[in-house]
Amino acid sequence: MIPNERIQALNTKDIVNRPYVLYWMQSAQRVVYNHALEYAVRTANMLQKPLLVYFGITENFPQANERHYCFMLDGLREVKAALAQRNIGMLIRRISPEIGALALADDAALIVVDRGYLRIERAWRKHVADLAPCPVVQVETNVIVPVQTASSKEEYAARTLRPRIERLLPDFAQPLEAHAVNISSTHLPLSLTPFAIEDTHAALNLLHVDKTVKPYTRVLGGTSQAESLLREFIRNKLHRYAAQKNDPGYDATSNLSPYLHFGQISPLYIYLQLMATPLEARKVFLEEVIVRRELSLNFVLYNSFYDTYDSIPDWAKATLAKHGGDLRAYRYTRSALEEAKTHDPYWNAAQREMLVTGKMNGYMRMYWGKKILEWCDTPQEAYQTAVYLNNRYNLDGRDPNAYAGIAWCFGKHDRPWKEREVFGTVRYMNARGLERKFDMQRYLDRVKRLTEQATPE
């Protein structure tokens, strides 16, 4: 059973007798452990109708580029094949998602959609719910504990959300059973022309998207890739994750964040796979996957300024304003930062890691954001620059986790520290701290290898 807390009616319209049930897939781009899909299957069977899955590819998603689209198309190709194995047809169209959903709504008895948290995702769903002639039901599947069930307000920090999550976890961390559809939709007659995605490169060539940021050829999208990375992590990395997760010289992390961003793997699936491992080994990792990740979703849902400087707490704004006129030893333009042309070899390495691979070590991403704050003329400029660079190059950019991580660099979900120049009482980080904690030459060598391994598309 799918808990009722995951299910929300977005309008009050009645189910109509039309040819199919429509699952508008958007943020949960997977077949495995997808509550929205399973709810749609169950509803289609109950109504004795076929289930059609639809996905709309917009060419205008804010700050998305060829790197992001390539990763997404890899995953969608797998989704379409996996749905076909379950006798479920999938229609992919080259159209803004909400427009494509409404084009199918006239023949839909009911529309099911997965939940999205970003401003644009919420606007899409509201538009369809307002205009569709049938019910629109939203099912929350990209979290373990539904965000509004965990808290009805913006939480101050992880420590205030953690006990709420822990109390509710047993109710929602339950296996999800996949059901067969009673009526196949693989040959459902449709008048709309599908967008072919069987060849990722051919599809990319047809899309009018920013093609200045190229994919990293060693990273492929898709649920099968995510599951493979998870198995490798459990087998070879989990035992050292707590000790090495922050050390940028080692690859001790799961590398699952891009797959979570695109909904290609379920956090619930990850959690259940981890349950067979020793408690002490999994505890630190699950803190990141559950508490920290769901804190970021709480932030994006309840803070309407989540992608701007205005999202940070008043104490941080006040202390940064107080030190706005402090002398900055180094100042860099956005283009200099983008090209990794600073005096700091560690920061440059982190930026190059992101430029080339679409990913950055988590600890270095904190350092990266702190230095942007230190090197820009104003904290507002620094915030905008960090958002721009992170969204443009990281595969997990444009994500609640990314927005919360940037805001943290400016004091969000943190507390005041010792007062100093430029930062005021916002937490400070420096290169000497990196050197005390880690073998930074190992990190420089690792980034050099990653850069050398990169091949042009």
C-alpha positions in Angstrom: 0.0 0.0 0.0 1.0 3.6 -0.7 0.6 5.8 2.4 -2.1 8.4 2.0 0.4 11.1 3.0 2.2 10.6 -0.3 -1.0 11.3 -2.3 -2.5 14.7 -2.9 -5.4 15.7 -5.2 -4.4 18.9 -7.1 -7.9 19.6 -8.1 -11.5 18.5 -7.3 -12.6 17.3 -10.7 -14.3 13.9 -11.1 -12.9 10.9 -12.9 -14.3 10.7 -16.4 -14.9 7.8 -18.8 -12.1 8.4 -21.3 -9.6 6.0 -23.0 -6.7 5.8 -20.6 -5.1 6.8 -17.3 -2.2 9.1 -17.8 1.0 9.1 -15.7 2.8 12.3 -16.4 6.4 11.4 -15.4 8.7 14.3 -14.7 10.8 14.3 -11.6 10.8 10.5 -11.0 12.5 9.2 -14.1 12.5 5.6 -13.2 10.4 2.4 -13.1 11.9 0.8 -10.0 10.4 2.1 -6.6 8.3 4.8 -8.2 5.2 5.4 -6.0 3.6 7.6 -8.6 3.9 4.9 -11.3 2.5 2.2 -9.0 -0.4 4.4 -7.9 -1.1 4.9 -11.6 -1.0 1.2 -12.4 -3.3 0.4 -9.5 -5.8 3.1 -10.6 -5.7 2.0 -14.2 -6.4 -1.5 -13.2 -9.3 -0.4 -10.9 -10.8 1.6 -13.8 -10.1 -1.2 -16.3 -8.2 1.1 -18.6 -4.7 1.1 -20.1 -2.0 3.2 -18.5 0.0 5.7 -20.7 3.2 7.2 -19.4 4.1 10.6 -20.8 7.3 12.7 -20.5 7.8 16.2 -22.0 11.3 17.4 -22.8 11.5 21.2 -22.6 14.3 22.9 -24.3 14.1 25.8 -22.0 14.7 24.4 -18.5 16.6 27.2 -16.6 20.4 26.8 -16.9 20.2 23.3 -18.3 22.6 22.4 -21.1 23.8 19.5 -23.2 25.5 17.8 -20.3 22.3 17.6 -18.3 20.1 16.6 -21.3 22.5 13.8 -22.3 22.4 12.3 -18.8 18.6 12.6 -18.8 18.2 11.0 -22.2 20.4 8.1 -21.2 17.9 7.5 -18.3 14.8 7.9 -20.3 15.9 5.4 -22.9 16.1 2.8 -20.0 12.7 3.9 -18.6 10.9 3.4 -22.0 12.4 -0.1 -22.4 11.6 -1.1 -18.8 8.0 0.2 -19.1 7.6 -1.8 -22.4 8.6 -5.0 -20.5 5.6 -4.2 -18.1 3.3 -3.7 -21.1 3.1 0.0 -20.5 3.5 2.4 -23.4 5.5 5.6 -23.1 5.1 8.8 -25.1 8.0 11.2 -25.1 7.5 14.5 -26.7 9.7 17.5 -27.5 7.4 20.0 -25.8 7.1 21.9 -22.5 5.9 19.3 -20.1 2.7 21.1 -18.9 1.6 21.8 -22.5 2.1 18.2 -23.5 0.2 17.0 -20.5 -2.7 19.1 -21.3 -2.7 17.9 -24.9 -3.2 14.4 -23.6 -5.7 15.4 -20.9 -8.8 15.3 -23.1 -8.5 11.6 -23.5 -7.4 10.9 -19.9 -9.8 9.6 -17.2 -7.3 10.8 -14.6 -3.8 12.2 -14.5 -1.2 11.1 -12.0 2.0 13.1 -11.6 5.1 12.8 -9.4 5.9 15.6 -7.0 8.5 18.3 -7.9 9.7 20.9 -5.5 11.4 23.6 -7.6 9.4 26.7 -8.5 9.1 25.7 -12.2 8.0 22.2 -11.3 5.2 23.4 -9.0 4.1 25.9 -11.6 3.8 23.2 -14.3 1.7 21.0 -12.0 -0.6 23.9 -11.0 -1.1 24.9 -14.6 -2.2 21.4 -15.6 -4.4 20.9 -12.5 -6.2 24.2 -13.1 -6.9 23.5 -16.8 -7.2 19.7 -17.2 -10.8 18.4 -17.6 -10.1 15.5 -15.2 -8.6 14.8 -11.8 -4.9 15.5 -11.3 -3.3 13.5 -8.5 0.2 14.1 -7.2 2.2 11.3 -5.6 5.3 12.1 -3.7 8.0 9.5 -4.4 11.5 11.2 -4.4 11.7 11.3 -0.6 11.3 8.7 2.1 9.2 10.8 4.5 6.9 13.2 2.6 8.1 16.7 3.1 5.0 18.3 4.6 4.4 15.3 6.8 7.9 15.7 8.2 7.3 19.4 8.9 4.7 22.1 8.2 7.3 24.9 8.2 10.8 25.7 7.2 13.2 24.0 9.6 16.1 25.9 11.2 18.7 23.2 10.9 19.3 19.4 10.5 19.0 19.1 14.3 15.4 20.3 14.3 14.3 18.1 11.4 16.2 14.9 12.4 13.9 13.9 15.3 10.9 14.4 13.2 12.3 12.2 10.4 13.5 9.5 12.8 10.0 9.3 14.4 8.3 8.9 11.1 10.8 6.7 9.2 9.3 3.4 10.2 5.9 4.4 8.7 7.3 5.3 5.3 10.5 3.2 4.8 8.4 0.2 3.6 9.0 -1.9 0.5 7.0 -1.0 -2.6 5.4 -3.8 -4.6 5.2 -3.5 -8.4 2.0 -4.7 -10.0 1.3 -5.8 -13.5 -1.1 -3.8 -15.7 -4.3 -5.6 -16.7 -4.5 -3.9 -20.1 -1.4 -3.3 -22.2 -0.9 0.2 -23.7 2.2 -0.6 -25.8 0.2 -0.2 -29.0 -2.2 2.5 -27.8 -3.3 4.5 -30.9 -2.1 8.2 -30.5 -2.2 11.0 -32.9 0.7 12.9 -31.4 4.2 12.4 -32.8 6.8 10.9 -30.3 10.3 12.3 -29.9 12.8 9.5 -30.6 15.4 9.0 -27.9 16.8 5.5 -28.8 20.0 7.3 -30.0 21.0 9.8 -27.4 23.4 11.7 -29.7 20.9 11.9 -32.5 18.3 13.2 -30.1 20.7 15.8 -28.7 21.4 17.1 -32.2 17.7 17.8 -32.7 17.3 19.7 -29.4 17.8 23.4 -29.4 19.7 23.6 -26.1 22.9 25.2 -24.8 25.7 23.0 -26.3 28.6 24.8 -24.8 28.9 22.4 -21.8 29.7 18.9 -23.0 29.0 15.6 -21.2 31.7 13.8 -19.4 31.9 10.5 -21.3 32.8 8.4 -18.3 29.5 9.2 -16.6 26.3 7.6 -18.0 22.7 8.3 -16.8 20.1 5.7 -16.0 18.8 3.5 -13.3 21.0 0.6 -14.1 24.1 2.8 -13.7 22.8 4.1 -10.4 22.1 0.6 -9.1 25.6 -0.5 -10.2 27.2 2.5 -8.4 25.1 1.6 -5.3 26.3 -2.0 -5.3 29.9 -0.9 -5.8 29.5 1.6 -2.9 28.1 -0.9 -0.5 30.8 -3.5 -1.5 33.9 -1.3 -1.6 33.3 2.1 0.0 30.7 2.0 2.7 33.1 0.7 5.4 35.4 3.7 4.9 32.7 6.3 4.1 32.5 7.9 7.6 36.3 8.3 7.7 37.0 9.4 4.1 33.8 11.0 2.7 35.2 14.5 3.2 38.7 13.7 2.0 38.8 15.0 -1.6 41.9 12.8 -2.4 39.8 9.6 -2.1 36.7 8.5 -4.0 34.8 7.3 -1.0 31.4 8.7 -1.9 28.5 6.9 -3.6 28.4 9.3 -6.7 24.6 9.0 -6.6 23.7 12.6 -6.4 23.1 13.1 -10.2 20.9 10.1 -10.3 18.9 11.3 -7.3 18.5 14.7 -8.9 17.0 13.2 -12.1 14.9 10.7 -10.1 16.7 7.8 -11.7 17.0 6.0 -8.3 14.8 6.1 -5.3 16.1 7.2 -1.9 13.8 4.5 -0.4 15.4 1.9 -2.6 18.8 3.1 -1.4 17.7 3.0 2.2 16.3 -0.6 1.9 19.5 -1.8 0.2 21.5 -0.4 3.1 19.5 -2.1 5.7 21.5 -5.3 5.2 24.7 -3.6 6.1 26.1 -3.0 9.6 24.5 -0.1 11.5 27.7 1.8 12.2 28.8 1.6 8.6 25.5 2.9 7.2 24.6 5.5 9.8 26.7 8.4 8.5 25.7 7.8 4.9 22.0 7.6 5.7 22.2 10.9 7.5 23.2 12.5 4.2 20.7 10.5 2.1 17.7 11.1 4.4 18.1 14.0 6.9 20.4 16.3 5.0 18.7 15.7 1.6 15.2 16.1 3.1 16.2 19.2 4.9 17.1 20.7 1.5 13.6 19.8 0.2 12.1 21.4 3.2 14.1 24.6 2.4 13.1 24.7 -1.2 9.4 24.0 -0.5 9.0 26.6 2.3 11.5 29.3 1.3 10.3 31.1 -1.8 13.7 32.8 -2.2 15.6 29.5 -2.2 17.8 30.3 -5.2 18.7 33.9 -4.1 20.6 35.7 -1.4 17.4 36.6 0.3 17.0 33.0 1.5 19.8 33.2 4.1 18.9 34.0 7.8 18.7 37.6 9.0 21.8 37.1 11.3 23.9 36.2 8.3 22.6 39.1 6.2 23.4 41.5 9.0 26.9 40.3 9.7 27.8 40.2 6.0 26.4 43.7 5.5 28.4 44.9 8.4 31.6 43.6 6.8 30.6 44.5 3.2 33.3 47.2 3.0 36.1 45.0 4.4 39.3 44.8 2.3 39.4 41.7 0.1 42.9 40.4 -0.5 41.8 38.9 -3.8 38.9 39.8 -6.1 37.9 37.8 -9.2 35.4 38.3 -12.0 32.9 35.7 -12.8 34.7 34.7 -15.9 38.0 34.3 -14.0 36.3 32.0 -11.6 34.5 30.1 -14.3 37.9 29.5 -16.0 39.6 28.4 -12.7 42.0 31.3 -12.9 42.6 32.1 -9.2 45.7 32.1 -7.1 44.4 29.1 -5.1 45.4 25.7 -6.6 42.9 23.8 -4.5 40.0 26.0 -5.5 41.1 25.8 -9.1 41.2 22.0 -8.9 37.6 21.9 -7.5 36.4 24.2 -10.3 38.2 22.1 -12.9 36.7 18.9 -11.4 33.2 20.4 -11.9 34.0 21.8 -15.4 35.2 18.5 -16.7 33.2 15.8 -14.8 30.0 17.6 -13.8 30.6 16.7 -10.1 32.6 18.1 -7.2 33.7 16.5 -3.9 31.2 17.6 -1.2 33.8 19.1 1.2 35.5 21.0 -1.7 32.1 22.3 -2.7 31.8 23.9 0.7 35.3 25.4 0.4 34.5 26.5 -3.2 31.4 28.4 -2.1 33.2 30.0 0.9 36.0 31.3 -1.3 33.5 32.8 -3.9 32.0 34.7 -0.9 35.5 35.9 0.0 36.6 36.9 -3.5 33.5 38.8 -4.9 32.8 42.4 -4.4 29.6 41.8 -2.5 27.9 38.7 -0.9 25.0 39.2 -3.3 27.3 38.9 -6.3 29.0 35.9 -4.7 25.7 34.2 -4.2 24.6 34.7 -7.8 27.9 33.5 -9.1 27.9 30.4 -7.0 24.3 29.5 -8.2 25.3 30.2 -11.8 28.4 28.1 -11.8 26.9 25.2 -9.8 23.8 25.0 -12.0 25.7 25.3 -15.2 28.3 22.6 -14.7 27.2 20.2 -12.0 24.9 17.3 -13.0 23.2 17.7 -9.7 22.9 21.4 -10.0 19.4 23.0 -10.2 18.5 20.8 -7.3 17.2 21.4 -3.8 20.4 19.9 -2.4 22.5 22.3 -4.5 20.5 25.4 -3.4 20.7 24.4 0.2 24.4 23.7 -0.1 25.1 27.2 -1.6 22.9 28.8 1.1 24.9 26.9 3.8 28.1 28.6 2.6 26.4 31.9 3.5 25.1 30.8 6.9 21.9 28.8 6.2 21.3 25.8 8.5 24.4 26.9 10.4 25.1 29.2 13.4 27.3 32.3 14.0 31.0 31.6 14.5 34.0 33.8 15.6 33.8 37.2 13.9 36.4 38.0 11.2 37.0 40.2 8.2 34.7 39.8 5.2 32.8 36.8 6.7 31.7 38.4 9.9 30.3 35.6 12.0 29.5 33.3 9.0 31.7 30.2 9.1 35.1 30.6 7.5 37.3 28.1 5.6 40.8 28.4 4.4 43.5 26.5 2.5 45.5 25.8 5.7 42.5 24.0 7.1 42.4 21.8 4.0 46.1 21.0 4.4 45.7 20.2 8.1 42.9 17.7 7.4 43.9 16.1 4.1 46.7 15.3 1.7 45.8 18.0 -0.8 48.4 16.9 -3.3 46.5 13.6 -3.6 43.5 15.7 -4.6 45.4 17.7 -7.1 46.7 14.5 -8.6 43.2 13.0 -8.7 41.7 16.0 -10.5 44.6 15.9 -13.0 43.8 12.2 -13.8 40.1 12.9 -14.2 40.9 15.8 -16.6 43.3 13.6 -18.6 40.7 10.9 -18.8 38.0 13.2 -20.3 37.4 12.8 -24.0 35.7 15.2 -26.2 32.2 14.4 -27.5 
